[in-house]
Amino acid sequence: MSFTSNYLVCQGREIHYTEWGASNAEVVIAWHGLARTGRDMDELAAHLSGRYRVICPDTLGRGLSQWSPQPQAEYRLEFYARIAADLFAQLGIGSAHWVGTSMGGAIGTVCASGLFQPQLKGRIKSLLLNDNAPELARPALDRIKAYAGNPPAFATMLELEAFFRQVYQPYGWLSDAQWRRLTETSTRRLPDGRVTPHYDPAMVQQFIHHPDDYLIWDHYDALSIPVLCLRGAESDLVLRETTAQMLQRGPGARGQARVVEVAHCGHAPALNVPEQLDLVASFLHEHD
């Protein structure tokens, strides 16, 4: 199924999103990871679009969305939640399932808790966290900061694709065509003609000015909805001791949380192969 490319002004910033299955009543928000774009969700959105209306935003400062003129204030979970609330309002979304990879999962958690945006409380029906948790391993965060804050530039697209294949090897298996699309949908050209990943390097200021932004146990503990955490079996960001805690507190303590380890993946499963797609679809169908 095809998609449409769209733009909305949310909180005074232009946000790009793709929409799949627009005629369906049930909605899924599919939100990408830190230095990525909504196009990472193409396989998942296509898989779900026969049953769901799937909205895949580019976060502020990523992909085709506007870069923030106030990076210190706006590259943070609280502002992303405000953007999400605007998306719900402008797109007429009463309720939705949320599938979030890495940062996208954290945004979903703070939206679903209602602590930042009370108007979203009760409107997120289920939450799937793709290699995301309320606490992330500090060494892995330091690694991400190091590469995300200084994106490399290359003379050719083939060199950039080789870089992506190396840095995103933990995603698991991707076909050659998927690697090519990942590259082409997350590339911008610099004034000197070189190519580089398509995001604002200033987005890494989130880790500098808001160092505990991803420590969100208070939001997780406030959840009263079904939660599924897909942990990459080789992930260095989401540790097993953290997912064990998730099963003991918040929705886990109420029997509403599950953890499934995804073999042959680290941070984070690409959600592009049948086993992973079926895991997501089954969870959503269970909670329609």
N, C-alpha and C positions, 0 to 999 in steps of 0.2 A: 504494500500500500504506500502511496506517495504522501508527502508532507507539504505543509506550507511554511514559509519563512515570514516572520512577523516582528513588529516593533511596538512597544508601549513605553510611555514615559511614567516611571514609577519613582516616587520620592524625588522628582525633578531630574531623574537620570534616564536616558534612553536604554531600554533593556530589549535585547533580541531573544526570541524563542522560536522553536519549531513546534508545530502542532500536527499530530497524527490522529486519524480516526475522529475527526471533528464532529461527526453526527452522533457519536455515542454519548449516552447520558452519564455513565460512570467515568470518573476522572482519575488519572494517575499523574502526579508530578514526579518527573525523573530528573534529578539534579546531579550534576557532574562534580568532579573532584577539583582540588585546589588550583592547579595550573592547566586545567583542561577546558573543554567547551561542551555545550549541550549535544553536539554531534556525536560524542562518545556513546550516546544512548540510542543511536540509530537502530541497531539490531534489536534491542529490547523494545523500543517503541513500535517497530514494525511487527514484532511478535505479539504485542498486546493490542494493536490497533483494531483488530477485528472485534474486540469487545469493549475497549476503553478509548476515551479521548485522552491522549497522552501529550502533556506539555513539557518541553525540554528547554529550560532557560539557559542562556549564557549569563553567568554571574557578572555583576558589575566589574569592569576591568578585564574581562576575558572575552575571547572570541569577538563577536560583532557588537557586543554591548559597549556602551560608553565607558571611557576611563574616568575614574573619579578625580575631580579637581581638588578634593579634600581627602587625600588618601589616609591620613592619620585617623580621621574621624569616621570614615565610611568603609574602609576595608576591615570589617569586623562582623561578628555574627549578629549583633543587635541590629545593625543597619541592613544586613541581608534579610533579616526577618521582616523588617519594615517593607522592603521591596516585595517579599513574598506576599505579605498581606495586601499590598496594592495589586499584585497579579491576581489574587483570588477575587478581589473586588471588581477589577476592570474586566475580567474574563467571566464574571458571573458564576464562579465556582462556589457552590454551597458547601460541599465536602469532597474530599479526595483521599486516595491512598498516596503515600509518599515513598519513593525509592531514591535513596541518596548514596552516592559513592563518596567515601572519605568526607571532605568538607560538606558535600551535599547532604550527607547523613547528619552531620552536626547541625546544619541549618534546619533540617527537618525536625530534629530533636527539640531545638529551642522554639520552633514554631508550634509544635504539638503541645509543648508544656504550657503555653499561654503566658509564661512569665514575662516575656518581652512584649508580646502582642496578644492581649487577652481576647481580642475578637476572633482569634484563630483557635482558641480552646474548644475542643469537641468537634472541630471541623476536619481534622486529619484522622481518618478511620483506622489506618494501620501504618506502621513505619518499618521499612526495610533498610537496615544499615549495612551497606556493602563495605566491609573492612573499615568500619568506624565504630567508636565506642566513646563513652563519656570521659575517658581518660586515655591519653595517647603516650606512647613511650618516648621519653625525652630524647634519647640518642637518635631515634628515627626522625623526630621533629627537627633536630639540629641538621641532619642530613638533608632534609627537604628544604630547609631555609637556605642552606649553602648553594644548592643548585637552582632553586626557584628565584632567588634574588639576583642571580647573575646569569640570565639565559644566554647561551652561546649563539653565535651567528656564523653562517656558512655561506660559501659562494654559490652552492648549488642545492637544489631540492633533494637530490640523491644523498648528499652528505647529511642534510637535516633528517631525512628518513632513517639513515643509519644511526644517527644519534637517538632518535625516538625508539628505534628497535632495541637499543642498548639500555636506555634509562627506564623504559617501560616493559622490559623483559618479565618482571614479576606479574604483569597482567595475565600471563598464560598464553595459550595458543591464539594467534591471529593469522588469518590467511594473508598472502601477499597483497591481495586487493584491499583488505582491511587496513593493513599497515599503510598502504598508499593513501587511502581515504583519510586515515587519522592524520597523516602528514599534511595533506592538502587542505584539511578543514581546520588546522591549527597552526597556520603559518602566516606571518606578515613580512613584508619586504621593507628593509631599512632604507634611509635616504641614499646610502652608498651602494644599494643594489643587493646586498646580502639578505639572506632569509633567516628568520628567528621565530621561536614559538610565539603564538598570538595571544599574549597577555601583557598587562602592565606590570613591569618588575616591581613597582611600588606596592603591589598588593602584599608583598612579604612584610611590609611594615606592621601588619596585623600581629606578627610574632614579636616585634620589637616594642610596640606601644601597648599591646594587649597580650602579654606573655601567657596569661592563663585563660585566654579566650576559649580554648578547647577543653578546659577542665569544667565539665558541665554536668556533674553528678546531680546537682540540685534540679536541673531540668529533667534529667532522666528519672529521678525519683518521683517527680510530679506526674509522670505519664500514667495513664490508665487505659491504654490501648494496646492491641497486639503488636509485638516487636519481634522481628526476625533479624538476627545478626549473621551475615555471611562473613566468616573470617577466612582470609587467605591462609592456608595451612602453613605457609612459609613467611607470613607477615611479620615484619619487625616493628610495625606501628601499633597494632592491636595485639596485646599479649594474652596468653591463655588465662593468666591470673585475673586479668581485667574482665574477660568474658565470664569467668566463674563468678566474679562479684555481680555482674549484670543479672545473673540467674538468681541471686540472693536478695536483691534490693529493687525498689521501684516496681515496674511491671513484672520483673522476675519473681519477686516475693509473692505476687498475686497470681502466679502461674500463667502470665500472659507473654512471657519472653522465651525465645528459643535461640540457640546458637548452632549453626551448621558450618563445619569446616569444609572449604573448597580445596580439593587436592590440586597439586601442581601449580598453585598460584601464591603470590605474595601479596603486596599492596599495589593494586587491588584487582580482584577478578574483573575481567573485561565485560562480563554479562553478554557474551556474544556466541556461546556454544549451546547446543540443545539442553544439556544437563542443567546449566545455570539458568537459562531462560525458563525452563520448566519449573525450577525451584521458585523463581520469582512469581510466575503465573499461578502456581498452585497456592502460594501464600495469599496472593491477592484474591483469588477466587474463594478461598476459605473464609475471607472476611468481607465479602461483598454485602 
